[in-house]
Amino acid sequence: MEILLCPTAIDWGNASDIAGVAIALFVAFAAWKIGRTTNELANAANRTNSQTAELNREAAEESHAMLVREGRLLMLNMFSELQMVHSTTRAMLERISPSFQQYEVDPAYRIHISELIDSLPTSVISASKSRAHLLDDQAASSVLQLEAGIQMTSFAARRARENHAGKPIRDFVFENFLPSLSKLYNLSGYLCWRCTEVIEVLDIDVVDKDNLMKMYASFANPSK
């Protein structure tokens, strides 16, 4: 049998092999392209996530800085009233201690002391308690204690002046009234010191700043 060879005839076996190789190359290229695209998308996502995290961090820092600024302004806004509470309670403590006998026996003197407590300026302090979250825990706690303590001390002074304490005046004063008054003195002194800290940090120009700082330095420890 004669076999004829044609140089232009298609060798289907070779064509199939070539096609297989071409397909394999195409698939490999497509896989590489997809992988590269996926990596680019992943890198872009990572960059986006990183940028988002950076923006969130900057926003959080700015928010915190704003709260700190508001807290400082809140302290400065209370400073005048705090100073008046501090100086008034100090004057009452100095007045009652050496003249306790007069306080004990003289209703008019007790009325005078009670009126002094009732006249304490507290409008800004009372309004500030709703914004106490702007302060750190110690300052916020002190503001709330001071505001409540003024009311309690005022109530105690009224009971003493009306002689409705339910016990001898002397016992009531030493067990209730004077400790409440002393606590107001210390709390207001501590908060005044915190205000001077703000003045120092913000470098506010006030008259006789050095003496002002020294005046309240002894109240830096709120446990006293």
Secondary structure in CASP SS format (residue, H / E / C, confidence):
PFRMAT SS
TARGET T0000
AUTHOR 0000-0000-0000
METHOD secondary structure of the structure
MODEL  1
M C 1.00
E C 1.00
I C 1.00
L C 1.00
L C 1.00
C C 1.00
P C 1.00
T C 1.00
A C 1.00
I C 1.00
D C 1.00
W H 1.00
G H 1.00
N H 1.00
A H 1.00
S H 1.00
D H 1.00
I H 1.00
A H 1.00
G H 1.00
V H 1.00
A H 1.00
I H 1.00
A H 1.00
L H 1.00
F H 1.00
V H 1.00
A H 1.00
F H 1.00
A H 1.00
A H 1.00
W H 1.00
K H 1.00
I H 1.00
G H 1.00
R H 1.00
T H 1.00
T H 1.00
N H 1.00
E H 1.00
L H 1.00
A H 1.00
N H 1.00
A H 1.00
A H 1.00
N H 1.00
R H 1.00
T H 1.00
N H 1.00
S H 1.00
Q H 1.00
T H 1.00
A H 1.00
E H 1.00
L H 1.00
N H 1.00
R H 1.00
E H 1.00
A H 1.00
A H 1.00
E H 1.00
E H 1.00
S H 1.00
H H 1.00
A H 1.00
M H 1.00
L H 1.00
V H 1.00
R H 1.00
E H 1.00
G H 1.00
R H 1.00
L H 1.00
L H 1.00
M H 1.00
L H 1.00
N H 1.00
M H 1.00
F H 1.00
S H 1.00
E H 1.00
L H 1.00
Q H 1.00
M H 1.00
V H 1.00
H H 1.00
S H 1.00
T H 1.00
T H 1.00
R H 1.00
A H 1.00
M H 1.00
L H 1.00
E H 1.00
R H 1.00
I H 1.00
S C 1.00
P C 1.00
S C 1.00
F H 1.00
Q H 1.00
Q H 1.00
Y H 1.00
E H 1.00
V H 1.00
D C 1.00
P H 1.00
A H 1.00
Y H 1.00
R H 1.00
I H 1.00
H H 1.00
I H 1.00
S H 1.00
E H 1.00
L H 1.00
I H 1.00
D H 1.00
S C 1.00
L C 1.00
P C 1.00
T C 1.00
S H 1.00
V H 1.00
I H 1.00
S H 1.00
A H 1.00
S H 1.00
K H 1.00
S H 1.00
R H 1.00
A H 1.00
H H 1.00
L H 1.00
L C 1.00
D C 1.00
D H 1.00
Q H 1.00
A H 1.00
A H 1.00
S H 1.00
S H 1.00
V H 1.00
L H 1.00
Q H 1.00
L H 1.00
E H 1.00
A H 1.00
G H 1.00
I H 1.00
Q H 1.00
M H 1.00
T H 1.00
S H 1.00
F H 1.00
A H 1.00
A H 1.00
R H 1.00
R H 1.00
A H 1.00
R H 1.00
E C 1.00
N C 1.00
H C 1.00
A C 1.00
G C 1.00
K C 1.00
P C 1.00
I H 1.00
R H 1.00
D H 1.00
F H 1.00
V H 1.00
F H 1.00
E H 1.00
N H 1.00
F H 1.00
L H 1.00
P H 1.00
S H 1.00
L H 1.00
S H 1.00
K H 1.00
L H 1.00
Y H 1.00
N H 1.00
L H 1.00
S H 1.00
G H 1.00
Y H 1.00
L H 1.00
C H 1.00
W H 1.00
R H 1.00
C H 1.00
T H 1.00
E H 1.00
V H 1.00
I H 1.00
E H 1.00
V H 1.00
L C 1.00
D C 1.00
I C 1.00
D C 1.00
V C 1.00
V C 1.00
D C 1.00
K H 1.00
D H 1.00
N H 1.00
L H 1.00
M H 1.00
K H 1.00
M H 1.00
Y H 1.00
A H 1.00
S C 1.00
F C 1.00
A C 1.00
N C 1.00
P C 1.00
S C 1.00
K C 1.00
END
